[in-house]
């Protein structure tokens, strides 16, 4: 039976009684729902109320006759509606939502009829369940008459149901044990008895309804059957556990279907691969899983059809694993009669395997990139091991060094002796792509002129007296693929400057005593503490070589112009030499002040030498003023005094100091722009002062 749902018969609140009666005549119902003009449910109208008011007052509106009756929501099951026996309303109104929007109504009589049918089905099903039970079940009513007597009870009691049903309990059980339960209303568990020659075990319980005892039920079983079943159950449990352990240990997904294609077991790997829980899957057929949109094919169905091992590719089409490609193999299991009994399906996610392959390639590439990045980070961090960068100028220099390390342009590093030009050069090399190749340093001013050419370019065997028979590789060849650092390049003789220029331009050299050109791949970095522009004007340095070397110029300021770095350098060097010698020397505050006030003409090299000497030679743990060299002990006071031979007007003294400062600055920095920068004034001020004091640039030199 299907419930009738009516949505076209309803009254409106603004209708008159006559209109309402006409609508009632179209239906068999004595009650109709009434809605507002907006379609909201207001309540019900009863036909007899309309008739009664029709005789009295025909012009009243429907809304004046509304009676309230609780509706149900559209998604509610009408079979769950409880009815009052005295309620004369014959429909059940239905609304869409909580805001009372009217949907339609059900006929109450149909609901009651359907409920009765469902009840009969339930009783029938219950009887089937009771009769299918292996345990004997016997129930009596409050008078002791038998009302339930299943097939197992017939077997144990030895009397057929048609002879027993409705009889008193004493007819089958002389002890009338259930009457005791009826009387005491107590539960009895695991009671041992002998009935009809069977050694039975029974449980008895009272039947309670609305607080009163309406009967009693007994459930009993042959104890020998229990023992047999118990043994079989233990064996089954053991076998089941072993099977389950084997299934769960499999890396591949496994599921088992019966001969109808219904899933009866899956393992956890199958859940992970397919994205379906075993709770959802077990009990469903392969056809249902395809129909529900979980995947587009089934190895189980192929195996059931072909009755042989079948392999297929399928795609997960829904759920968290959507898009995964699965390889599934179904294996048939036959019973002793050769009939197909089970299908075991093995699944493997080949998308994942392909993904692993792709991931492996990507990971290898990523590892290479990370290794490169880590190496760069390591090298950038390593630069801080022997370079202290705190001042803005040094930070700019280090940023420039890092930037030029990424290209092969020639670099010249200028600055006073001891400022760390060789350290910057080394850092450029170790931050470059040539870091794994050679870094060769040669001091052009420390090697005699007659040996410098062979050191740079090498020589062939027998090139000159004392030459090795097999010849010798020069620095250019040794540094090929790497970096060649020419320190003190300003001391390079003019005759070698030509050969160096050719090596830079042509990227090839000729050994001393040789005629064959040799290709070289060298990153060239040079350094000098001399004014190469002045040397060009004096004719001691080639202009064309200067431009080849000076593609990128890194000028390192002297330590006295980097006050921000001094304190950190002192701490860095003190810690370094303490670690080298296993000591723990400290600098007293006055010592730090004295060292910071010193001009350090020898720059970082002088500071390094001074700190190492103080760490090694000082007996006390804390280094005091008295441990400093004599010239440093007097430095603070000397630096703050100005010696005057005679008293002169203040204006003349200021002019004299200005002239000296400008001359010294011009001598060192040559251009008025650089002089202005170092003196902290505008370039126009420097030009004006030069004219004021009639200073010529050659005079300054």
C-alpha positions as CSV (number, residue, x, y, z in Angstrom):
1,X,0.0,0.0,0.0
2,X,1.2,3.5,-0.9
3,X,0.2,6.6,1.1
4,X,-1.8,9.2,-0.8
5,X,-0.2,12.6,-0.6
6,X,-2.5,15.5,-1.5
7,X,-1.1,19.0,-2.2
8,X,-3.8,20.6,-4.3
9,X,-6.7,20.6,-1.8
10,X,-6.4,23.4,0.8
11,X,-8.4,26.4,1.9
12,X,-7.3,30.0,1.9
13,X,-7.8,32.3,4.9
14,X,-9.6,35.0,2.8
15,X,-12.1,32.6,1.3
16,X,-15.8,32.5,2.2
17,X,-17.7,29.5,3.6
18,X,-19.5,28.7,0.3
19,X,-16.1,28.4,-1.5
20,X,-14.9,26.1,1.3
21,X,-18.0,23.8,1.0
22,X,-17.4,23.5,-2.7
23,X,-13.8,22.4,-2.1
24,X,-14.9,19.9,0.5
25,X,-17.4,18.4,-2.0
26,X,-14.4,17.5,-4.3
27,X,-12.8,15.5,-1.5
28,X,-13.7,12.6,0.7
29,X,-12.1,14.3,3.7
30,X,-14.0,15.9,6.6
31,X,-11.1,18.2,7.3
32,X,-8.9,20.4,5.1
33,X,-5.8,22.5,5.8
34,X,-6.0,26.3,5.6
35,X,-3.1,28.5,4.5
36,X,-2.4,32.2,4.4
37,X,-2.1,34.3,1.3
38,X,1.7,33.8,1.6
39,X,1.3,30.0,1.6
40,X,2.0,29.5,5.3
41,X,0.1,26.7,7.2
42,X,-2.4,28.2,9.7
43,X,-4.4,25.2,10.9
44,X,-7.4,23.1,9.9
45,X,-11.1,23.7,8.9
46,X,-13.7,21.0,9.9
47,X,-16.6,20.5,7.5
48,X,-19.2,20.3,10.2
49,X,-18.1,23.8,11.4
50,X,-18.6,25.2,8.0
51,X,-22.1,23.7,7.7
52,X,-23.0,25.0,11.1
53,X,-21.9,28.6,10.4
54,X,-23.4,28.4,6.9
55,X,-26.9,28.2,8.5
56,X,-26.1,31.1,10.8
57,X,-23.8,33.6,9.2
58,X,-22.9,33.0,5.6
59,X,-20.5,35.9,5.1
60,X,-17.8,35.0,7.7
61,X,-14.3,34.2,6.5
62,X,-12.5,30.9,6.8
63,X,-9.9,32.3,9.1
64,X,-12.6,32.7,11.8
65,X,-13.2,28.9,11.9
66,X,-9.5,27.8,12.1
67,X,-8.6,25.1,14.7
68,X,-5.0,24.4,15.4
69,X,-3.5,20.9,14.6
70,X,0.2,20.3,14.8
71,X,1.7,19.6,11.4
72,X,4.7,17.3,10.5
73,X,7.7,18.3,8.5
74,X,8.0,17.1,4.9
75,X,11.0,14.9,5.7
76,X,9.3,13.2,8.6
77,X,8.0,9.6,8.3
78,X,4.1,9.7,8.5
79,X,4.2,6.2,10.0
80,X,5.8,7.6,13.1
81,X,2.8,9.9,13.8
82,X,1.0,9.0,17.0
83,X,-2.9,9.3,16.9
84,X,-5.3,10.0,19.8
85,X,-8.1,7.5,19.6
86,X,-10.6,10.3,20.4
87,X,-9.2,12.7,17.7
88,X,-11.7,13.1,14.9
89,X,-9.3,14.9,12.6
90,X,-8.9,12.7,9.5
91,X,-5.8,14.2,7.8
92,X,-2.2,14.9,8.8
93,X,-1.0,18.3,7.5
94,X,2.6,18.6,6.2
95,X,4.9,21.7,6.0
96,X,8.1,22.2,4.2
97,X,10.2,24.0,6.8
98,X,10.1,25.5,10.3
99,X,8.6,28.7,8.9
100,X,5.3,26.8,8.4
101,X,5.3,26.8,4.6
102,X,2.4,24.5,3.5
103,X,3.3,21.4,1.5
104,X,0.2,19.1,1.6
105,X,-1.4,16.4,3.7
106,X,-1.8,12.7,4.3
107,X,-5.1,10.8,4.9
108,X,-5.2,9.5,8.5
109,X,-7.2,6.4,7.6
110,X,-4.5,5.3,5.1
111,X,-1.7,5.8,7.7
112,X,-3.6,3.7,10.2
113,X,-4.2,1.0,7.6
114,X,-0.5,1.0,6.5
115,X,0.6,0.9,10.1
116,X,-1.6,-2.2,10.6
117,X,-0.1,-3.9,7.6
118,X,3.4,-3.1,8.8
119,X,2.5,-4.5,12.2
120,X,1.3,-7.8,10.6
121,X,4.5,-8.0,8.6
122,X,6.5,-7.4,11.8
123,X,4.7,-10.2,13.6
124,X,5.2,-12.5,10.7
125,X,8.9,-11.7,10.6
126,X,9.2,-12.1,14.4
127,X,7.6,-15.6,14.1
128,X,10.1,-16.5,11.4
129,X,13.0,-15.2,13.5
130,X,11.7,-17.2,16.6
131,X,11.2,-20.4,14.6
132,X,14.7,-20.0,12.9
133,X,16.4,-19.9,16.3
134,X,18.4,-22.9,17.3
135,X,17.4,-22.3,20.9
136,X,14.0,-23.5,22.2
137,X,11.7,-20.6,23.0
138,X,8.5,-21.0,25.0
139,X,6.3,-18.1,26.3
140,X,3.1,-18.1,28.4
141,X,0.6,-15.4,29.2
142,X,-0.5,-14.3,32.6
143,X,-2.9,-17.4,32.9
144,X,0.0,-19.8,32.2
145,X,-1.2,-20.7,28.7
146,X,1.4,-21.2,25.9
147,X,1.5,-18.3,23.4
148,X,5.0,-18.9,21.8
149,X,6.3,-22.3,21.0
150,X,9.0,-22.5,18.3
151,X,10.4,-25.3,16.2
152,X,13.4,-25.9,18.5
153,X,11.0,-26.2,21.4
154,X,9.1,-28.9,19.5
155,X,12.3,-30.8,19.0
156,X,13.4,-30.6,22.7
157,X,10.0,-31.0,24.3
158,X,8.9,-33.8,21.9
159,X,5.4,-32.4,21.3
160,X,4.1,-30.7,18.1
161,X,3.1,-27.1,18.1
162,X,-0.5,-27.6,17.0
163,X,-1.1,-29.8,20.0
164,X,0.5,-27.4,22.5
165,X,-0.3,-23.9,21.4
166,X,-2.9,-22.4,23.9
167,X,-2.5,-25.2,26.3
168,X,-1.4,-24.7,29.9
169,X,2.4,-24.9,30.6
170,X,1.9,-28.0,32.7
171,X,1.0,-29.9,29.5
172,X,4.7,-29.8,28.4
173,X,6.5,-29.0,31.6
174,X,5.2,-30.8,34.7
175,X,7.5,-28.6,36.9
176,X,5.8,-25.5,35.6
177,X,9.0,-23.5,36.1
178,X,7.7,-20.5,34.1
179,X,4.9,-20.1,36.6
180,X,7.5,-19.4,39.2
181,X,8.9,-16.6,37.0
182,X,5.4,-15.3,36.5
183,X,4.9,-15.2,40.2
184,X,8.3,-13.8,41.3
185,X,8.9,-11.6,38.3
186,X,12.6,-12.3,38.6
187,X,15.1,-13.2,35.9
188,X,16.8,-16.7,36.1
189,X,20.0,-17.3,34.2
190,X,21.8,-20.6,33.3
191,X,19.3,-22.9,35.1
192,X,20.2,-26.5,34.5
193,X,17.3,-29.0,34.0
194,X,16.5,-32.3,32.4
195,X,13.4,-32.3,30.1
196,X,12.3,-35.1,27.9
197,X,15.8,-36.7,28.4
198,X,17.6,-33.6,27.3
199,X,20.2,-32.0,29.6
200,X,19.2,-28.4,29.0
201,X,20.4,-24.9,30.1
202,X,17.7,-22.3,30.3
203,X,17.2,-18.6,30.9
204,X,13.8,-17.3,32.1
205,X,12.4,-13.8,32.2
206,X,9.1,-12.1,33.1
207,X,7.3,-10.1,30.3
208,X,6.6,-6.6,31.6
209,X,4.3,-4.2,29.8
210,X,3.5,-0.7,31.2
211,X,4.6,-1.8,34.6
212,X,2.7,-5.0,35.0
213,X,3.7,-8.6,34.3
214,X,1.7,-10.1,31.4
215,X,3.6,-13.3,31.0
216,X,7.0,-15.1,31.0
217,X,9.4,-16.5,28.5
218,X,12.0,-19.2,28.6
219,X,14.9,-19.8,26.3
220,X,16.6,-23.2,26.5
221,X,19.2,-25.2,24.7
222,X,20.7,-28.7,24.8
223,X,23.9,-28.4,26.7
224,X,25.7,-31.0,24.5
225,X,25.0,-28.8,21.5
226,X,26.5,-25.8,23.4
227,X,29.7,-27.7,24.1
228,X,29.9,-28.9,20.5
229,X,29.2,-25.4,19.2
230,X,31.7,-23.9,21.7
231,X,34.4,-26.1,20.5
232,X,33.6,-25.4,16.9
233,X,33.4,-21.7,17.7
234,X,36.8,-21.7,19.2
235,X,38.2,-23.4,16.2
236,X,36.4,-20.9,14.0
237,X,37.7,-18.0,16.0
238,X,41.2,-19.2,15.7
239,X,40.9,-19.8,12.0
240,X,39.1,-16.5,11.5
241,X,41.9,-14.6,13.5
242,X,44.6,-16.3,11.4
243,X,42.8,-15.4,8.2
244,X,42.2,-11.8,9.4
245,X,45.9,-11.4,10.4
246,X,46.9,-12.7,7.0
247,X,44.5,-10.3,5.2
248,X,45.5,-7.3,7.3
249,X,49.2,-8.0,6.8
250,X,48.9,-7.7,3.1
251,X,50.2,-4.4,1.6
252,X,47.8,-4.9,-1.3
253,X,44.1,-4.3,-0.9
254,X,42.0,-7.4,-0.5
255,X,38.3,-8.0,-0.5
256,X,36.2,-11.1,-0.6
257,X,32.8,-11.5,-2.3
258,X,30.3,-14.3,-2.1
259,X,28.8,-16.0,-5.2
260,X,26.3,-13.2,-5.5
261,X,29.0,-10.5,-5.7
262,X,28.3,-9.3,-2.1
263,X,31.3,-8.1,-0.2
264,X,31.8,-10.1,3.0
265,X,35.3,-9.0,4.1
266,X,37.9,-6.3,3.3
267,X,41.3,-5.5,4.7
268,X,42.6,-2.1,5.9
269,X,44.8,-1.7,2.8
270,X,41.7,-1.9,0.6
271,X,40.1,0.8,2.7
272,X,43.1,3.1,2.2
273,X,43.4,2.5,-1.5
274,X,39.7,2.9,-2.4
275,X,38.7,5.4,0.3
276,X,35.8,3.4,1.5
277,X,35.2,2.1,5.0
278,X,34.6,-1.6,5.7
279,X,31.4,-0.6,7.6
280,X,30.0,1.0,4.4
281,X,31.3,-1.7,2.0
282,X,30.5,-5.0,3.7
283,X,27.1,-6.2,2.7
284,X,27.0,-4.3,-0.6
285,X,27.2,-6.0,-4.0
286,X,29.8,-5.0,-6.6
287,X,26.9,-3.9,-8.8
288,X,25.7,-1.6,-6.0
289,X,29.1,0.0,-5.6
290,X,29.3,0.7,-9.3
291,X,25.7,2.0,-9.3
292,X,26.5,4.3,-6.3
293,X,29.3,5.8,-8.4
294,X,32.4,4.6,-6.4
295,X,34.1,3.1,-9.4
296,X,33.5,2.3,-13.0
297,X,34.4,-1.4,-13.3
298,X,34.7,-4.5,-11.2
299,X,37.1,-7.5,-11.2
300,X,34.7,-9.4,-9.0
301,X,31.9,-9.2,-11.6
302,X,34.3,-10.3,-14.4
303,X,35.4,-13.3,-12.3
304,X,31.8,-14.2,-11.4
305,X,30.9,-14.1,-15.1
306,X,34.0,-15.9,-16.5
307,X,34.7,-18.2,-13.5
308,X,38.4,-17.7,-14.0
309,X,41.1,-15.3,-12.8
310,X,40.3,-11.9,-14.3
311,X,42.3,-8.6,-14.2
312,X,41.0,-5.2,-15.0
313,X,41.9,-1.5,-14.6
314,X,39.3,0.6,-12.9
315,X,39.1,4.3,-11.8
316,X,37.8,5.5,-8.5
317,X,35.0,7.9,-9.5
318,X,33.9,9.3,-6.2
319,X,35.1,10.0,-2.7
320,X,38.5,11.0,-1.3
321,X,40.4,8.8,-3.7
322,X,38.6,10.1,-6.8
323,X,40.8,9.8,-9.9
324,X,43.0,7.0,-8.6
325,X,43.7,4.2,-11.1
326,X,43.5,0.7,-9.7
327,X,44.6,-2.6,-11.0
328,X,42.3,-5.3,-9.7
329,X,42.7,-9.1,-10.0
330,X,39.8,-11.4,-9.1
331,X,40.5,-15.1,-8.2
332,X,37.6,-17.6,-8.0
333,X,37.3,-20.0,-5.1
334,X,35.2,-23.2,-5.8
335,X,33.5,-25.4,-3.3
336,X,33.8,-29.3,-3.2
337,X,31.2,-29.6,-5.9
338,X,33.1,-27.4,-8.3
339,X,30.6,-24.5,-7.8
340,X,31.9,-21.0,-7.6
341,X,31.7,-20.0,-3.9
342,X,33.8,-17.0,-3.3
343,X,35.9,-14.4,-5.2
344,X,39.1,-13.0,-3.7
345,X,40.0,-9.6,-5.3
346,X,43.5,-8.2,-5.0
347,X,43.8,-4.4,-5.7
348,X,46.8,-2.2,-6.2
349,X,46.9,1.5,-6.7
350,X,49.1,1.9,-9.7
351,X,48.4,5.7,-9.7
352,X,50.3,5.7,-6.5
353,X,53.2,3.7,-8.0
354,X,53.3,6.1,-11.0
355,X,53.1,9.0,-8.5
356,X,56.0,7.5,-6.6
357,X,58.1,7.4,-9.8
358,X,57.2,11.0,-10.6
359,X,57.9,11.9,-7.0
360,X,61.2,10.2,-7.1
361,X,62.3,12.2,-10.1
362,X,61.0,15.4,-8.6
363,X,62.6,14.5,-5.2
364,X,66.0,13.9,-6.9
365,X,65.7,17.3,-8.7
366,X,64.5,18.9,-5.5
367,X,67.4,17.3,-3.6
368,X,69.9,18.7,-6.1
369,X,68.3,22.1,-5.8
370,X,68.2,22.0,-2.0
371,X,71.8,20.8,-2.0
372,X,72.8,23.8,-4.1
373,X,70.7,26.1,-2.0
374,X,72.1,24.6,1.2
375,X,75.6,25.0,-0.1
376,X,75.0,28.6,-0.9
377,X,73.5,29.1,2.5
378,X,76.5,27.3,4.1
379,X,78.9,29.4,2.1
380,X,77.1,32.6,2.9
381,X,77.1,31.7,6.5
382,X,80.8,30.7,6.3
383,X,81.6,34.2,5.1
384,X,80.7,35.4,8.6
385,X,83.3,33.1,10.1
386,X,86.2,35.4,9.2
387,X,84.4,38.6,8.1
388,X,82.7,40.8,10.6
389,X,80.1,43.0,8.8
390,X,78.3,45.6,10.9
391,X,78.9,49.0,9.2
392,X,76.6,49.9,6.3
393,X,79.6,50.3,4.0
394,X,80.8,46.7,4.7
395,X,77.3,45.4,4.3
396,X,77.1,47.0,0.9
397,X,80.5,45.5,0.0
398,X,79.4,42.0,1.0
399,X,76.1,42.3,-0.9
400,X,78.2,43.4,-4.0
401,X,80.6,40.5,-3.5
402,X,77.7,38.0,-3.3
403,X,76.1,39.5,-6.4
404,X,79.3,39.5,-8.5
405,X,80.0,35.9,-7.4
406,X,77.1,34.7,-9.6
407,X,78.9,36.0,-12.8
408,X,82.4,35.6,-14.2
409,X,83.2,39.3,-14.6
410,X,86.7,40.4,-13.6
411,X,86.8,42.1,-10.3
412,X,89.4,44.5,-8.8
413,X,89.5,45.0,-5.0
414,X,91.1,48.2,-3.8
415,X,92.0,49.5,-0.4
416,X,94.8,50.0,2.1
417,X,97.1,47.1,3.1
418,X,95.5,44.9,5.7
419,X,91.8,45.7,5.0
420,X,91.0,42.1,3.9
421,X,91.1,42.2,0.1
422,X,92.3,38.6,-0.1
423,X,89.4,37.5,2.2
424,X,86.8,39.2,0.0
425,X,88.4,37.6,-3.1
426,X,88.2,34.2,-1.5
427,X,84.6,34.7,-0.6
428,X,83.7,35.6,-4.1
429,X,85.3,32.3,-5.3
430,X,83.6,30.1,-2.7
431,X,80.2,31.7,-3.4
432,X,80.6,31.2,-7.2
433,X,79.8,28.2,-9.4
434,X,83.6,27.6,-9.5
435,X,83.7,26.9,-5.8
436,X,84.6,23.2,-6.4
437,X,87.6,24.2,-8.6
438,X,91.0,25.7,-7.7
439,X,91.5,29.0,-6.0
440,X,95.1,30.2,-6.8
441,X,96.6,33.3,-5.3
442,X,99.8,34.9,-6.4
443,X,101.4,38.1,-5.0
444,X,102.7,40.1,-7.9
445,X,104.9,42.2,-5.6
446,X,106.5,39.4,-3.7
447,X,108.0,37.5,-6.7
448,X,111.0,38.8,-8.6
449,X,110.2,40.2,-12.0
450,X,112.3,37.6,-13.9
451,X,110.4,34.7,-12.2
452,X,107.0,36.2,-12.3
453,X,106.3,35.5,-15.9
454,X,107.1,31.8,-15.6
455,X,105.0,31.6,-12.4
456,X,102.0,33.1,-14.1
457,X,102.2,31.5,-17.5
458,X,104.5,28.4,-16.9
459,X,107.4,27.4,-19.1
460,X,108.4,24.7,-21.6
461,X,111.2,22.3,-20.8
462,X,114.6,23.9,-21.4
463,X,113.1,27.3,-21.7
464,X,116.0,28.8,-19.6
465,X,118.9,27.7,-17.5
466,X,117.7,25.8,-14.5
467,X,114.3,25.0,-16.0
468,X,112.8,21.6,-15.4
469,X,113.1,19.2,-18.3
470,X,109.4,18.5,-18.4
471,X,108.4,22.1,-18.0
472,X,106.0,23.6,-15.5
473,X,102.4,24.6,-15.3
474,X,101.8,28.3,-14.6
475,X,99.2,29.8,-12.3
476,X,96.8,30.3,-15.2
477,X,96.7,26.6,-16.1
478,X,96.6,25.5,-12.4
479,X,93.6,27.8,-11.9
480,X,91.7,26.8,-15.1
481,X,88.1,26.2,-14.3
482,X,88.6,28.1,-11.0
483,X,89.7,31.5,-9.8
484,X,93.1,33.2,-10.1
485,X,93.7,36.0,-7.6
486,X,96.4,38.5,-8.5
487,X,97.3,40.4,-5.3
488,X,99.2,43.6,-5.5
489,X,98.5,43.8,-9.3
490,X,99.8,47.4,-9.2
491,X,103.4,45.9,-8.8
492,X,103.1,44.0,-12.1
493,X,105.9,45.1,-14.6
494,X,104.8,46.8,-17.8
495,X,106.2,44.0,-19.9
496,X,104.0,41.4,-18.2
497,X,100.9,43.7,-18.3
498,X,100.8,43.2,-22.1
499,X,100.8,39.4,-21.7
500,X,98.2,39.5,-18.9
501,X,96.0,41.7,-21.1
502,X,96.2,39.2,-23.9
503,X,95.4,36.3,-21.5
504,X,92.3,38.1,-20.3
505,X,91.1,39.1,-23.8
506,X,91.8,35.9,-25.7
507,X,91.4,33.5,-22.8
508,X,94.6,31.8,-23.8
509,X,98.3,31.9,-22.9
510,X,101.7,30.9,-24.3
511,X,104.2,29.3,-21.9
512,X,107.7,30.9,-21.6
513,X,109.8,29.3,-24.3
514,X,106.8,27.9,-26.1
515,X,104.9,28.8,-29.2
516,X,101.6,26.8,-28.7
517,X,98.6,28.7,-27.3
518,X,96.8,27.1,-24.4
519,X,93.1,27.8,-23.8
520,X,92.4,28.7,-20.2
521,X,89.0,29.2,-18.4
522,X,89.8,31.4,-15.4
523,X,87.8,33.8,-13.3
524,X,90.3,36.7,-12.6
525,X,90.2,38.8,-9.4
526,X,92.9,41.3,-8.7
527,X,93.7,43.6,-5.8
528,X,95.9,46.6,-5.1
529,X,96.6,49.2,-2.5
530,X,97.9,51.6,-5.1
531,X,96.1,54.4,-7.0
532,X,96.0,52.8,-10.5
533,X,94.5,55.9,-12.1
534,X,97.5,57.9,-10.9
535,X,99.8,55.2,-12.2
536,X,98.1,55.4,-15.6
537,X,98.8,59.2,-15.7
538,X,102.4,58.5,-14.7
539,X,102.7,55.8,-17.4
540,X,103.5,52.9,-15.0
541,X,100.2,51.0,-15.6
542,X,98.5,50.3,-18.9
543,X,95.1,52.0,-19.3
544,X,93.7,49.2,-21.4
545,X,94.6,46.6,-18.8
546,X,93.1,48.8,-16.1
547,X,89.7,48.8,-17.9
548,X,89.9,45.0,-18.3
549,X,90.5,44.5,-14.6
550,X,88.2,47.2,-13.4
551,X,84.8,45.7,-14.7
552,X,83.7,45.6,-11.1
553,X,85.5,47.7,-8.5
554,X,85.1,46.8,-4.8
555,X,86.7,49.5,-2.7
556,X,87.2,48.4,1.0
557,X,87.5,51.4,3.4
558,X,90.2,51.4,6.0
559,X,89.3,50.2,9.5
560,X,89.5,53.7,11.0
561,X,86.5,54.6,8.7
562,X,84.5,51.6,9.9
563,X,84.0,52.4,13.6
564,X,80.9,50.2,13.8
565,X,82.9,47.1,12.9
566,X,85.7,47.7,15.4
567,X,84.0,46.5,18.6
568,X,82.6,43.4,16.9
569,X,86.0,42.6,15.3
570,X,87.7,42.9,18.7
571,X,85.2,40.4,20.2
572,X,85.5,38.1,17.1
573,X,89.3,38.0,17.2
574,X,89.5,37.6,21.0
575,X,87.1,34.6,20.8
576,X,89.0,33.1,17.8
577,X,92.4,33.1,19.6
578,X,90.9,32.0,22.9
579,X,89.6,28.9,21.1
580,X,92.9,28.4,19.2
581,X,94.9,28.4,22.4
582,X,92.4,27.0,24.8
583,X,92.3,30.2,26.9
584,X,89.6,32.5,28.3
585,X,91.1,35.9,28.2
586,X,88.9,39.0,28.5
587,X,89.4,42.7,27.6
588,X,88.9,45.2,30.4
589,X,86.6,48.1,29.5
590,X,89.4,50.7,29.4
591,X,91.3,48.4,27.1
592,X,88.3,48.2,24.7
593,X,88.0,52.0,24.8
594,X,91.7,52.5,24.1
595,X,91.6,50.0,21.2
596,X,88.5,51.6,19.7
597,X,90.2,55.0,19.8
598,X,93.2,53.8,17.9
599,X,93.4,54.5,14.2
600,X,94.8,51.1,13.2
601,X,97.1,52.2,10.3
602,X,97.7,48.5,9.6
603,X,94.0,47.8,9.5
604,X,92.6,44.4,10.3
605,X,95.9,42.7,9.9
606,X,97.4,44.9,12.6
607,X,94.4,44.3,14.9
608,X,94.6,40.5,14.5
609,X,98.3,40.6,15.3
610,X,97.7,42.8,18.4
611,X,94.9,40.7,19.8
612,X,96.8,37.4,19.3
613,X,99.8,38.8,21.0
614,X,97.8,40.1,24.0
615,X,96.0,36.7,24.4
616,X,99.3,34.7,24.2
617,X,101.5,37.0,26.3
618,X,99.2,38.3,29.1
619,X,99.5,36.2,32.3
620,X,96.2,37.5,33.8
621,X,92.8,36.4,32.7
622,X,91.7,40.0,32.1
623,X,93.8,42.2,29.8
624,X,94.5,45.6,31.3
625,X,95.9,48.9,30.0
626,X,99.3,48.0,31.3
627,X,99.5,45.0,29.0
628,X,99.1,47.2,25.9
629,X,102.1,48.3,23.9
630,X,103.5,51.6,25.2
631,X,102.3,53.6,22.2
632,X,98.8,52.5,22.8
633,X,98.9,53.2,26.5
634,X,99.5,56.9,25.6
635,X,97.3,56.9,22.5
636,X,94.1,58.1,24.1
637,X,95.5,61.3,25.5
638,X,97.7,61.9,22.5
639,X,94.9,61.6,20.1
640,X,92.8,64.2,22.0
641,X,95.5,66.9,22.1
642,X,96.5,69.3,19.4
643,X,100.2,70.5,19.6
644,X,100.6,74.3,18.9
645,X,104.0,75.9,18.5
646,X,102.6,79.4,19.0
647,X,99.4,81.3,19.6
648,X,97.7,82.2,16.3
649,X,94.2,83.6,15.6
650,X,91.5,81.0,15.7
651,X,90.4,81.8,12.1
652,X,94.0,81.2,10.8
653,X,94.2,77.9,12.7
654,X,90.9,76.7,11.1
655,X,92.1,77.7,7.7
656,X,95.4,75.9,8.2
657,X,93.6,72.7,9.3
658,X,91.2,72.9,6.3
659,X,94.1,73.3,3.8
660,X,95.9,70.2,5.3
661,X,92.7,68.1,5.3
662,X,91.9,69.0,1.7
663,X,95.5,68.4,0.5
664,X,95.6,65.0,2.3
665,X,92.2,64.0,0.9
666,X,93.2,65.0,-2.7
667,X,96.4,63.1,-2.4
668,X,94.5,59.9,-1.4
669,X,91.2,60.2,-3.3
670,X,92.2,62.4,-6.3
671,X,88.6,63.5,-7.3
672,X,86.7,66.3,-5.6
673,X,83.6,64.1,-5.5
674,X,85.4,61.4,-3.4
675,X,87.1,64.1,-1.2
676,X,83.7,65.7,-0.5
677,X,82.3,62.3,0.5
678,X,85.1,61.5,2.9
679,X,85.1,65.0,4.4
680,X,81.3,65.0,4.8
681,X,80.7,68.1,2.8
682,X,79.2,69.0,-0.6
683,X,81.4,68.8,-3.7
684,X,80.9,72.5,-4.4
685,X,82.3,73.3,-1.0
686,X,85.5,71.3,-1.8
687,X,85.9,73.1,-5.2
688,X,85.4,76.5,-3.5
689,X,88.0,75.7,-0.8
690,X,90.5,74.6,-3.4
691,X,90.1,77.9,-5.2
692,X,90.2,79.8,-1.9
693,X,93.5,78.3,-0.8
694,X,94.9,78.1,-4.4
695,X,95.5,74.3,-4.0
696,X,96.5,72.4,-7.2
697,X,96.0,68.7,-7.5
698,X,99.7,68.1,-8.3
699,X,100.6,70.1,-5.2
700,X,98.5,67.8,-3.1
701,X,100.3,64.8,-4.5
